[in-house]
Amino acid sequence: QGSHKRSNSTPETPQAKRAPPSRSPLGLFSPGSFSPSVTPSQKYSSRTGRGEAVAAFGAVQGQAWLGTAGGTAGGTTGGTAGTGSTGVTVRAFGSPEQLLSQPYRFMFQKLLDVREALAERVEELGEVLRRHHGLEGFSSAVIPAQEPVTVLGTISCDGNGKLNPKSVLLVGDREHSGGAQVPLDLSELPEYSLFPGQVVALEGTNPTGRRMVVTKIYEVTP
């Protein structure tokens, strides 16, 4: 067999590379290959039709609202607002307890206040579930129960990963379970759809007090 001589390529004597093909594979899928004769876009400062609506979805008929220093405000579909010498006045509807009486900084609440608000929300939704599904009452989620019991709580995850059938926890309500957590066994359910933070009422057994075997889920329905 003849010997194969290895070519030497140094910065002083570079070896000529093969010429690239006339059309690379990436060129086949470039915008220029699909529209080679496209007109170059104009500069942003020289564009026309600034501030004009070029597309709209749905028809709005006669929706015109006006407000001046001493005029009126109203609309063809929404009634009228109060008028006065100082302009349009706005009145909030609802009980005074549900309205903000002073400004507050969003996401700067104390953790204890957030916990109290969430606990009250769970209790309110629990009462809605009890009346809607005709439930007698709720039991503790961590006390061992050989017979089926109904518990109330929120869905949680046992870690920072995604929720899966092996990582579902129930954070019991404060009144009956004291906020304790219990893992859930969902193998007895034919179908289910859960998400973290969901308020549910569960029916099942908890023989050891460490894992609840769920047989039915009561969800909040509109």
For each residue, the residues with C-beta under 8 A, 3 or more apart:
1:
2:
3:
4:
5:
6:
7: 15
8: 13
9: 13 14 15
10: 13 14
11: 14
12:
13: 8 9 10
14: 9 10 11
15: 7 9
16:
17:
18:
19:
20: 24
21: 24
22:
23: 27 28
24: 20 21 27 28
25: 28 29
26: 29 30
27: 23 24 30 32 33
28: 23 24 25 33
29: 25 26 33
30: 26 27 33 34
31: 34 35 38
32: 27 35 36 38
33: 27 28 29 30 36
34: 30 31
35: 31 32 38
36: 32 33
37:
38: 31 32 35
39:
40:
41:
42: 46 47
43: 46 47
44: 47
45:
46: 42 43
47: 42 43 44 50
48:
49: 52 54
50: 47
51:
52: 49
53: 56
54: 49
55:
56: 53
57:
58:
59:
60: 63
61: 76
62: 76 77
63: 60 75 76 77
64: 75 76
65: 73 74 75
66: 71 72 73 74
67: 71 73 87 88
68: 71 87
69: 86 87
70: 83 85 87
71: 66 67 68 83
72: 66 80 81 83 88
73: 65 66 67 80 81 83 88
74: 65 66 78 79 80 81
75: 63 64 65 78 79
76: 61 62 63 64
77: 62 63
78: 74 75
79: 74 75
80: 72 73 74
81: 72 73 74 88 89 90
82: 88 89 91
83: 70 71 72 73 87 88 89
84: 87 89
85: 70
86: 69 89
87: 67 68 69 70 83 84
88: 67 72 73 81 82 83
89: 81 82 83 84 86
90: 81
91: 82
92: 99
93:
94: 98 99
95: 98 99
96: 99 101
97:
98: 94 95
99: 92 94 95 96
100: 103 104
101: 96
102:
103: 100
104: 100 108 109
105: 108
106:
107:
108: 104 105
109: 104 113 114
110: 113 114
111: 114 115
112: 115 116
113: 109 110 116 117
114: 109 110 111 117 118
115: 111 112 118 119
116: 112 113 119 120
117: 113 114 120 121
118: 114 115 121 122
119: 115 116 122 123 173 174 179
120: 116 117 123 124
121: 117 118 124 125 199
122: 118 119 125 126 152 153 154 173 174 199
123: 119 120 126 127 173 174 175
124: 120 121 127 128
125: 121 122 128 129 199 220
126: 122 123 129 130 138 152 173 199 201
127: 123 124 130 131
128: 124 125 131 132 220
129: 125 126 132 133 135 152 199 200 201 218 219 220
130: 126 127 133 134 135 137 138 201
131: 127 128 134
132: 128 129 220 221
133: 129 130 201 218
134: 130 131
135: 129 130 138 150 201 218
136: 150
137: 130 150
138: 126 130 135 150 151 152 173 175 176 201
139: 143 145 149 150 151 176
140: 143 151 172 176 177 178 180
141: 151 153 170 172 176 177 180 182 206 212
142: 172 177 178 180 182 206 209
143: 139 140 206 209
144: 206 207 208 209
145: 139 148 149 205 206 207
146: 205 207
147: 205
148: 145 203 204 205 215
149: 139 145 203 204 205 206
150: 135 136 137 138 139 201 202 203 218
151: 138 139 140 141 170 172 176 177 201 202 204 212
152: 122 126 129 138 172 173 176 177 199 200 201 202
153: 122 141 170 171 172 173 177 199 200 202
154: 122 170 171 197 198 199 200
155: 163 168 169 170 171 194 195 196 197 198 200
156: 168 169 170 171 181 196 197
157: 160 161 162 163 167 168 169 196
158: 167 168 169 183
159: 167
160: 157
161: 157 164 167
162: 157 167
163: 155 157 167 168 194 195 196
164: 161 167 168
165: 168 186 187
166:
167: 157 158 159 161 162 163 164
168: 155 156 157 158 163 164 165 183 184 186 194
169: 155 156 157 158 181 182 183 184
170: 141 151 153 154 155 156 181 182 183 184 200 202 212
171: 153 154 155 156 179 180 181
172: 140 141 142 151 152 153 176 177 178 179 180 181 182
173: 119 122 123 126 138 152 153 176 177 179
174: 119 122 123 177 178 179
175: 123 138
176: 138 139 140 141 151 152 172 173
177: 140 141 142 151 152 153 172 173 174 180 182
178: 140 142 172 174
179: 119 171 172 173 174
180: 140 141 142 171 172 177
181: 156 169 170 171 172
182: 141 142 169 170 172 177 206 209 210 211 212
183: 158 168 169 170 210 211 212
184: 168 169 170 202 211 212 214
185: 188 204 211 212 213 214
186: 165 168 189 192 214
187: 165 213
188: 185 204 213 214 215
189: 186 192 214 215 216 217
190:
191:
192: 186 189 217
193:
194: 155 163 168 198 200 217
195: 155 163 198
196: 155 156 157 163
197: 154 155 156
198: 154 155 194 195 219
199: 121 122 125 126 129 152 153 154 220
200: 129 152 153 154 155 170 194 217 218 219 220
201: 126 129 130 133 135 138 150 151 152 217 218
202: 150 151 152 153 170 184 212 214 216 217 218
203: 148 149 150 214 215 216 217 218
204: 148 149 151 185 188 212 213 214 215 216
205: 145 146 147 148 149 212 213 215
206: 141 142 143 144 145 149 182 209 210 211 212 213
207: 144 145 146 213
208: 144 211
209: 142 143 144 182 206
210: 182 183 206
211: 182 183 184 185 206 208
212: 141 151 170 182 183 184 185 202 204 205 206
213: 185 187 188 204 205 206 207
214: 184 185 186 188 189 202 203 204 217
215: 148 188 189 203 204 205
216: 189 202 203 204
217: 189 192 194 200 201 202 203 214
218: 129 133 135 150 200 201 202 203
219: 129 198 200
220: 125 128 129 132 199 200
221: 132
222:
